[in-house]
Every structure is written in structure tokens, then in C-alpha cells.
Amino acid sequence: MDAAFTAWVPLRRAQIHKTHREVIAERAARDHAALKPLPPTPYLVAERQLRHVGKDCLVAFDGNLYSVPARRVRARQLVEVRAMKSQVMLHAPLADAHGSTLLATHPRAIGRGACVVDESHWDGLPTGKNRRTTTADIPIQPRQERPRTEETGPLQALLNRAAATRIEVGRRPLSVYDELTGTRPFTTHRATKEPS
């Protein structure tokens, strides 16, 4: 079998290829001369994906969470994840004032369910379970609570915070609307007819 293959190779290399219409041996010599040697450093394969930033400044990738700086992102913003074998780099879609898009670099988590966090990324966020992202360098001030009185409950407290509740609205009794529409409440008695 080896002898048959060795006898066939020179015949095949002398033929004209049906696609590029050149002698196979000449084309092979030209192709081999054009090939460059491999670079001394290995080629790093990076997986690139777009992901949304969560309200807690975490980005989900490959079943794990990675943090990004709160002062440079906002919730639901798209960031590019560039993942290599040993590390994960998170990039913003637009460059900052210094021309850099790199937001964070983390070691790649092994397995699933890990949370890789740099605590300095959460600077500027309120503490506790209700973290929110910001886009300004102004520290978030805690909300001033109004003292509760007996007549204000949780619903009134919510209404007091809304700007629409500060608009003064005219008030009138329901009987005015009854007069306008020609209807009367069901509980009123009909007037008796006057004799004619």
C-alpha cells in the first residue's frame, strides 16, 4: 500500500489542478514559500460576547458573575466580555476621556456560580441589598424621611414623594356631577308628582 502511494504522488503532483488550472507541484512550491514561520508567542484565543450590566454592577458570563466599576457604567448597559483561558476582561462600548475602553480584568472563574468581585468597584453605591449603579462622581445622599403623623400612612407618604401630587386640583361634591349628567344616586327617593 505504501509503495502504491509513493508511486502515485509524483503523478498527482505533475497534473493540472481542475480549480486553479495550475500544475499542482508548482502551486504547492509557491504556497509553501509564502507561508511565514509561526510567531514565537502562542496565539491567544479570546471569546467575545456582549452582556448587560446588572443593577449591582455585576456582569453574568459563563454561569459566573464579574464586577465592573459603578462610576463608569449604568444598569442595563451593554459591555463587551473578552474571555480567555485564564482571565476575563470587560470593555465599555465607548472609550473614556483617556481613550481606554477597559473597565475591569478578573481571573476566570472555574466552574459555575462563582462571583468574582473587586470591592473597589462598588465605591459610590449605597450599602445594603438595594445597590444601584451611578454615572456621576457625586456620592449618593440618603433620602430624608419625613416624620410620620397620625393622619399620614404609607400611601400618603408615597403620594407626598410624587411631583404630580403637588399640583392643586379643584374639589367639588359628587352632586355637581349628578346634576351635569342627569343621574341621581340610587339611595335618594323620587319626588312625588304634584297633582294637576
C-alpha positions as CSV (number, residue, x, y, z in Angstrom):
1,M,0.0,0.0,0.0
2,D,2.8,2.4,0.9
3,A,4.6,1.6,-2.4
4,A,1.4,2.3,-4.4
5,F,1.0,5.7,-2.6
6,T,4.7,6.6,-3.2
7,A,4.3,5.8,-6.9
8,W,1.1,7.9,-7.2
9,V,2.4,11.1,-5.6
10,P,4.7,12.2,-8.5
11,L,2.0,11.5,-11.0
12,R,-0.5,13.6,-9.0
13,R,1.9,16.5,-8.5
14,A,2.5,16.6,-12.3
15,Q,-1.2,17.0,-13.0
16,I,-3.0,20.3,-13.6
17,H,-5.5,21.1,-10.9
18,K,-9.1,21.4,-12.0
19,T,-9.9,24.5,-9.9
20,H,-6.9,26.9,-10.3
21,R,-5.7,25.3,-13.6
22,E,-2.0,25.2,-12.4
23,V,0.4,22.3,-12.1
24,I,0.0,21.1,-8.5
25,A,3.7,20.8,-7.7
26,E,4.4,24.4,-8.9
27,R,1.5,25.8,-7.0
28,A,2.5,23.9,-3.8
29,A,6.1,25.2,-4.0
30,R,4.8,28.8,-4.3
31,D,2.3,28.3,-1.5
32,H,5.0,26.9,0.8
33,A,7.3,29.8,0.1
34,A,4.6,32.3,1.0
35,L,3.9,30.6,4.4
36,K,5.6,32.5,7.2
37,P,7.0,30.9,10.3
38,L,4.8,30.7,13.4
39,P,5.2,33.6,15.9
40,P,7.3,32.9,19.0
41,T,4.4,33.6,21.3
42,P,1.2,31.5,21.1
43,Y,-1.9,33.0,19.7
44,L,-4.4,33.7,22.4
45,V,-8.0,32.9,21.5
46,A,-10.5,35.3,23.1
47,E,-14.2,34.6,23.2
48,R,-16.1,37.9,22.7
49,Q,-19.7,38.5,23.8
50,L,-22.0,41.4,24.7
51,R,-23.6,41.3,28.1
52,H,-25.8,43.6,30.2
53,V,-24.6,45.2,33.5
54,G,-26.9,44.3,36.4
55,K,-28.1,46.9,38.9
56,D,-25.5,45.7,41.3
57,C,-22.6,46.3,38.8
58,L,-22.2,42.6,38.0
59,V,-22.0,41.1,34.6
60,A,-23.1,37.5,34.0
61,F,-20.8,35.4,31.8
62,D,-20.5,31.6,31.5
63,G,-22.6,31.0,34.6
64,N,-20.5,33.3,36.8
65,L,-20.6,37.0,37.8
66,Y,-17.9,39.6,37.3
67,S,-17.9,43.1,38.7
68,V,-17.4,46.4,36.9
69,P,-16.8,49.9,38.3
70,A,-20.1,51.5,39.4
71,R,-18.9,55.0,38.4
72,R,-18.2,54.1,34.8
73,V,-21.4,52.1,34.0
74,R,-25.1,52.2,34.4
75,A,-27.7,49.5,34.9
76,R,-28.6,47.5,31.7
77,Q,-25.7,49.0,29.8
78,L,-24.1,46.7,27.3
79,V,-20.4,45.8,27.9
80,E,-18.1,43.5,25.8
81,V,-16.7,40.4,27.6
82,R,-13.4,39.2,26.2
83,A,-12.7,35.9,27.9
84,M,-9.5,33.9,27.5
85,K,-8.5,30.7,29.2
86,S,-7.3,32.3,32.4
87,Q,-8.8,35.8,32.5
88,V,-11.9,37.8,31.7
89,M,-11.7,41.4,30.5
90,L,-14.7,43.7,30.5
91,H,-14.7,46.6,28.0
92,A,-17.1,49.6,27.6
93,P,-18.5,50.2,24.1
94,L,-17.1,53.8,24.1
95,A,-13.7,55.0,25.2
96,D,-13.3,57.2,28.3
97,A,-11.5,60.6,28.4
98,H,-8.1,58.8,28.4
99,G,-9.1,56.7,25.3
100,S,-9.4,53.4,27.2
101,T,-12.3,51.0,27.0
102,L,-11.1,48.5,29.6
103,L,-13.4,48.5,32.6
104,A,-12.1,45.5,34.6
105,T,-9.8,42.5,34.4
106,H,-10.6,39.4,36.5
107,P,-9.2,35.9,36.7
108,R,-11.6,33.5,35.0
109,A,-13.7,31.6,37.5
110,I,-13.6,27.8,37.5
111,G,-17.0,26.1,37.4
112,R,-20.3,27.8,37.7
113,G,-22.0,30.0,40.2
114,A,-18.9,32.0,41.3
115,C,-19.0,35.7,42.0
116,V,-15.6,37.4,41.2
117,V,-15.8,40.9,42.7
118,D,-13.3,43.7,43.2
119,E,-14.8,45.6,46.2
120,S,-13.4,48.9,45.0
121,H,-15.9,48.6,42.0
122,W,-18.7,49.2,44.4
123,D,-17.4,52.6,45.6
124,G,-20.2,55.2,45.3
125,L,-23.0,52.6,45.6
126,P,-25.3,52.6,48.7
127,T,-24.6,49.7,51.0
128,G,-27.1,47.0,51.6
129,K,-29.1,44.8,49.4
130,N,-30.6,47.5,47.2
131,R,-27.4,48.6,45.3
132,R,-27.9,50.8,42.3
133,T,-25.4,51.9,39.6
134,T,-24.5,55.6,39.1
135,T,-22.9,57.6,36.3
136,A,-21.7,60.6,38.3
137,D,-18.9,61.1,40.8
138,I,-21.3,62.7,43.3
139,P,-21.9,60.4,46.3
140,I,-25.4,59.3,46.7
141,Q,-27.1,61.0,49.6
142,P,-29.5,59.0,51.8
143,R,-33.1,60.0,51.4
144,Q,-34.6,62.3,54.1
145,E,-37.5,60.6,55.7
146,R,-40.4,62.9,56.8
147,P,-41.7,62.4,60.3
148,R,-45.0,60.5,60.3
149,T,-48.0,61.9,61.8
150,E,-51.2,60.1,62.7
151,E,-53.1,61.1,59.6
152,T,-50.2,60.1,57.2
153,G,-49.8,56.5,56.4
154,P,-47.6,54.6,53.9
155,L,-49.9,55.5,51.0
156,Q,-49.8,59.2,51.8
157,A,-46.0,59.0,52.2
158,L,-45.8,57.6,48.6
159,L,-48.1,60.3,47.3
160,N,-46.1,63.1,49.0
161,R,-42.9,62.0,47.1
162,A,-44.6,62.3,43.7
163,A,-44.3,65.6,41.9
164,A,-47.8,65.2,40.5
165,T,-49.4,65.3,43.9
166,R,-48.1,68.9,44.5
167,I,-50.5,70.2,41.8
168,E,-53.6,71.8,43.3
169,V,-56.8,70.3,41.9
170,G,-60.2,71.7,42.3
171,R,-62.6,69.7,44.5
172,R,-66.4,69.6,44.3
173,P,-69.0,67.4,45.7
174,L,-70.4,64.4,43.6
175,S,-73.8,66.0,43.5
176,V,-72.4,68.5,40.9
177,Y,-71.6,65.6,38.6
178,D,-75.1,64.1,39.2
179,E,-76.6,67.4,38.1
180,L,-74.4,67.6,35.0
181,T,-75.2,64.0,33.8
182,G,-78.8,63.9,34.9
183,T,-78.4,60.9,37.2
184,R,-79.3,60.6,40.8
185,P,-77.9,58.2,43.3
186,F,-80.0,55.0,43.9
187,T,-80.5,55.8,47.5
188,T,-82.5,59.0,47.0
189,H,-86.3,58.9,47.0
190,R,-88.2,60.0,43.9
191,A,-90.1,63.2,44.3
192,T,-93.8,62.6,44.3
193,K,-95.7,64.1,41.5
194,E,-97.7,67.2,42.1
195,P,-101.4,66.9,41.5
196,S,-102.5,68.8,38.5
